[in-house]
Amino acid sequence: MLRDFCGLYNAGLQQRIEAYRRRRISLGYAHQANELKACRAADPDGLGRWSFTALQQVLRRLSQAYAAFFKRGRGFPRFRATARYHAATFRFGDGLTIKKDRRLGIVGVPGAIKAVWHRDIPEDAKLATAIVTRQQGKWYAVFSVEAAFAETCGTGTVGIDLGLNSLIATSDGATISAPRYARRAQSARRRRQRALARCRIGSKRRLRAKARLTAASAKIARQRRDHLHKLARALVSRYQGIAFEDLNLAGLKRGMLARSIHDAAWALLVQFTTYKAASASAEVKLVDPRGTSQTCPACGTIKAKTLRERLHRCTCGCTLDRDVSAAQIVHQRAFGSGRDIGLQDISQRVAA
């Protein structure tokens, strides 16, 4: 199925390129979707086996790639290799269904597919789409569910400073150290990379070495996501208003701390907290990060510090952990509690 979907994606991309190169015609999704019926009739043992709406989703995926290219101004869509095409999107009830015995039915796949469920689907839930994806040799089905979740949030507000020594520091004075999963597994990862480099390209031994390296990387990603999910849930359960710095992560990841910033995954934490807060009627705000670590939360004096200085000391007598001090400035800018010090509105995203 994925091989046929990948072939349709590449054929659609080739058609768009040739239409513009030869006749200066820009094809869109509607033009190509109108030809699907004829394509299925001409290839009954290929595209004709699969769900029509799933094939439409492949062409929509191509349209999204073009839209992203025009938005960014770079990164023209590329042809996809079959081995790197891992996902198919279905409209629930049309191409993919759930049987009474909780097995999955996919149009074109004979029989029912046994599944291990992560959790039960709520009875009043509305299922929109389902994504079948292949990851590290295992298959997953991810459902988009619209339902009323009985999640609650806490009370009060908090400002959070994102860091590398401490993953987060709160305006309440609490700090949580960064787990550094990738850093701890770095030696083992290097051994697997060297083993892969020694293998002959195209050999079975190289495939096994590549699978071991992929599985190890996937484990690090799972550990990181699990930790961030639990941390985001804890924040939403404790607070009703949560403020983060609106950091320019694209700029930070180009610097000398890129590896540590990737390992910390600040963007994932903000993303998880945002959607968990939305389902629990909590609020997440992003504030301008400029000067948060240089401003005194007590008097507002600018106290310049290098990255090596981890303690904030001010002439007014305020002595705090540097990250906690920055978190209090974030809290003041977001919620205006206490002394309203520093910038109140985001003018532009900055690197630090």
C-alpha positions in Angstrom: 0.0 0.0 0.0 2.7 2.5 0.9 4.6 1.6 -2.2 1.6 2.4 -4.4 1.0 5.6 -2.4 4.6 6.7 -2.9 4.3 6.0 -6.6 1.2 8.2 -6.8 3.0 11.0 -4.9 6.0 10.9 -7.2 3.8 10.7 -10.3 1.8 13.7 -9.1 5.0 15.7 -8.5 6.4 14.7 -11.9 3.1 15.8 -13.6 3.2 19.2 -11.9 6.9 19.8 -12.9 6.3 18.8 -16.5 3.1 20.9 -16.8 4.9 24.0 -15.7 8.1 23.3 -17.6 6.4 22.6 -20.9 3.3 24.8 -20.9 3.7 27.1 -17.9 0.6 25.6 -16.2 0.4 25.4 -12.4 -1.6 22.3 -11.5 -3.5 22.2 -8.2 -5.1 19.5 -6.1 -8.4 19.7 -8.0 -6.8 19.1 -11.4 -5.0 16.0 -10.2 -7.9 14.6 -8.1 -10.2 14.6 -11.1 -7.8 12.1 -12.8 -7.8 9.6 -9.9 -10.9 7.7 -11.2 -9.2 7.1 -14.5 -5.9 6.1 -12.9 -7.7 3.6 -10.6 -9.6 2.1 -13.6 -6.3 1.7 -15.6 -4.5 0.0 -12.6 -7.1 -2.2 -10.8 -4.4 -4.3 -9.2 -2.5 -1.3 -8.0 -4.2 2.0 -7.1 -7.6 0.4 -7.7 -7.2 -1.8 -4.6 -7.0 1.1 -2.1 -9.4 3.6 -0.7 -10.3 6.5 -3.0 -10.2 9.0 -0.1 -6.8 7.7 1.0 -5.5 8.4 -2.5 -6.9 11.9 -2.3 -5.0 12.4 0.9 -1.8 11.6 -0.9 -2.5 14.4 -3.4 -3.4 16.8 -0.6 0.0 15.9 1.0 1.7 17.0 -2.2 -0.3 20.2 -2.3 0.7 20.9 1.3 4.4 20.4 0.3 4.0 23.0 -2.5 2.2 25.4 -0.2 5.0 25.1 2.3 7.6 25.7 -0.4 5.9 28.9 -1.6 5.6 30.1 2.0 9.2 29.5 2.9 10.7 30.4 -0.5 13.0 27.3 -0.4 12.8 23.6 -0.1 11.2 22.5 -3.4 9.2 19.2 -3.0 11.4 16.2 -3.7 10.7 12.7 -5.1 10.2 10.2 -2.3 11.9 6.8 -2.0 9.7 3.9 -1.2 11.8 3.0 1.9 11.2 6.5 3.3 7.5 6.8 2.7 6.0 5.7 6.0 2.5 7.0 6.5 -1.0 6.9 5.0 -3.9 9.0 6.0 -7.5 7.7 6.0 -10.9 9.2 6.6 -12.4 7.2 9.4 -15.3 5.0 8.2 -14.1 5.4 4.6 -11.0 3.3 4.1 -10.4 2.4 7.7 -12.9 1.1 10.2 -12.9 -0.5 13.7 -14.5 -3.9 13.9 -16.7 -5.1 16.8 -13.8 -7.2 18.1 -11.6 -4.0 18.2 -9.6 -5.1 15.1 -8.9 -2.7 12.3 -10.2 -3.0 8.8 -8.4 -1.3 5.9 -9.7 -1.3 2.3 -7.4 -3.5 0.2 -5.9 -5.4 3.1 -7.6 -8.8 3.5 -9.0 -9.8 6.8 -8.9 -7.8 10.0 -5.8 -6.4 11.7 -5.2 -7.2 15.4 -4.3 -4.1 17.4 -3.0 -3.3 20.8 -4.8 -0.3 22.1 -3.0 2.5 24.0 -6.3 3.6 25.6 -10.0 3.3 25.0 -11.8 5.7 22.7 -14.5 7.8 24.6 -18.0 6.7 23.9 -19.1 10.1 22.7 -16.0 10.8 20.6 -16.2 11.7 16.9 -13.4 10.1 14.9 -12.2 12.2 12.0 -9.1 10.8 10.5 -6.6 7.9 11.1 -3.0 7.8 10.2 -1.3 4.4 9.6 2.4 4.8 10.0 5.5 2.6 10.0 8.2 3.3 12.6 11.3 1.2 13.2 9.6 -1.9 11.7 6.4 -1.5 13.8 3.0 -0.3 12.7 0.9 2.3 14.4 -2.6 3.7 13.9 -3.1 7.3 15.2 -6.7 8.6 15.5 -7.9 12.2 15.5 -10.6 12.3 18.2 -13.0 15.1 19.0 -14.4 14.6 22.4 -15.1 16.3 25.7 -12.3 15.4 28.1 -12.9 15.9 31.8 -9.5 17.4 32.6 -9.1 20.1 35.2 -6.4 22.7 35.8 -5.0 24.2 39.0 -5.2 27.7 40.3 -2.8 30.6 40.2 -0.2 31.6 37.6 3.4 30.9 37.0 6.3 32.1 34.8 8.7 29.5 33.4 12.3 30.0 32.3 13.7 27.4 29.9 17.3 26.4 30.4 19.9 23.7 29.8 21.2 23.1 33.4 17.6 23.3 34.7 15.1 22.3 32.1 12.6 24.7 33.7 12.7 27.1 36.6 9.4 28.5 37.9 8.7 31.8 39.4 7.8 30.0 42.6 11.4 29.0 43.0 11.3 25.4 41.9 13.7 24.0 39.4 13.7 20.7 37.4 17.0 19.5 36.1 17.4 18.5 32.4 17.4 14.7 32.0 19.8 14.9 29.0 18.8 11.5 27.5 20.8 12.0 24.3 23.9 13.1 26.2 23.8 10.0 28.4 23.4 7.7 25.4 26.1 9.5 23.3 28.8 7.0 23.8 26.6 4.0 22.8 25.3 6.0 19.9 28.8 6.7 18.6 29.7 3.0 18.8 26.6 2.1 16.7 27.4 4.8 14.2 31.0 3.5 13.8 29.7 0.0 13.4 27.3 1.2 10.6 30.1 3.1 8.9 32.3 -0.1 8.7 29.5 -2.1 6.9 29.5 -2.5 3.1 26.7 -0.5 1.5 23.8 -2.8 0.4 24.8 -5.7 2.7 22.4 -7.4 5.2 24.9 -6.6 8.0 24.5 -2.9 7.3 20.7 -3.2 7.4 21.0 -4.8 10.9 23.4 -2.2 12.1 21.1 0.6 10.8 18.2 -1.0 12.5 20.1 -1.1 15.8 21.0 2.6 15.5 17.4 3.5 14.6 16.0 1.6 17.5 18.4 3.4 19.9 17.5 6.8 18.6 13.8 6.0 18.8 14.3 5.0 22.5 15.8 8.3 23.3 12.9 10.1 21.6 10.4 8.1 23.5 12.1 8.8 26.8 12.2 12.5 26.0 8.6 12.7 25.0 7.4 10.7 28.0 9.2 13.0 30.4 7.9 16.2 28.7 4.3 14.8 28.6 4.4 14.2 32.4 6.0 17.6 33.1 3.4 19.4 31.0 0.6 17.5 32.7 2.0 18.4 36.1 2.2 22.1 35.2 -1.4 22.2 33.9 -2.7 20.3 37.0 -1.1 22.9 39.3 -1.6 26.2 37.5 -4.3 28.0 35.5 -2.0 30.5 33.8 1.4 29.5 32.4 3.9 31.8 30.7 6.9 30.8 28.7 9.6 32.8 26.8 9.0 33.1 23.1 12.5 31.9 22.1 13.7 31.9 18.5 14.8 28.3 18.6 15.8 28.3 14.9 18.5 30.8 15.7 19.6 29.1 18.9 20.0 25.7 17.2 22.6 27.2 14.9 24.9 28.1 17.8 27.5 26.1 19.7 24.8 24.8 22.1 22.7 23.2 19.3 23.1 19.6 20.6 22.0 20.5 24.1 19.1 22.6 22.9 17.9 19.7 20.6 18.2 17.4 23.6 16.2 19.7 25.9 13.3 19.9 23.3 11.8 23.2 24.6 9.4 23.5 21.7 7.9 20.1 22.5 7.3 21.1 26.1 5.6 24.3 25.1 3.5 22.4 22.5 2.4 19.7 25.0 1.6 22.3 27.7 -0.4 24.4 25.2 -2.8 21.7 24.1 -3.1 20.1 27.5 -4.0 23.6 28.9 -6.6 24.1 26.1 -8.4 20.9 27.1 -8.3 21.9 30.8 -9.5 25.5 30.3 -6.0 26.8 31.3 -4.1 29.6 29.5 -0.6 29.6 28.1 1.2 32.9 27.2 4.4 33.6 25.4 6.4 36.7 26.3 9.4 38.5 24.9 12.6 36.9 26.3 14.8 39.9 25.9 16.5 40.8 29.1 14.7 38.3 31.3 18.0 37.0 32.8 19.6 40.5 33.1 16.7 42.3 34.9 16.2 42.3 38.7 12.7 41.1 39.5 12.7 43.2 42.7 13.7 46.7 41.5 13.9 46.4 37.7 17.6 47.3 37.5 19.5 45.8 34.6 22.3 43.7 36.0 24.4 42.3 33.1 25.7 38.7 33.6 27.6 36.3 31.6 26.4 32.7 31.0 28.9 31.5 33.6 27.2 33.5 36.4 24.4 31.3 37.8 23.4 33.6 40.7 21.5 36.9 40.4 22.8 39.5 42.9 21.5 43.1 42.9 22.4 46.2 44.9 18.8 46.3 46.2 19.6 43.1 48.2 17.8 40.6 45.9 19.7 37.4 45.6 18.2 34.6 43.6 19.1 31.7 41.3 19.6 33.2 37.9 16.9 31.0 36.2 14.3 31.6 39.0 14.9 35.4 38.7 14.3 35.1 34.9 11.1 33.1 35.5 9.8 35.9 37.8 10.4 38.5 35.1 8.5 36.2 32.6 5.6 36.0 35.1 5.5 39.8 35.5 5.5 40.4 31.8 2.7 37.8 31.2 0.4 38.5 34.1 1.4 41.9 35.5 1.5 40.6 39.1 3.8 42.3 41.5 6.0 44.9 39.9 5.4 45.3 36.2 9.1 45.4 35.1 10.5 45.3 31.6 8.8 44.7 28.2 5.1 44.0 28.2 4.5 43.3 24.5 6.3 41.1 22.0 7.9 43.2 19.3 9.7 40.4 17.6 11.1 37.0 18.3 14.8 37.0 19.3 17.5 34.4 19.7 18.1 34.9 23.5 
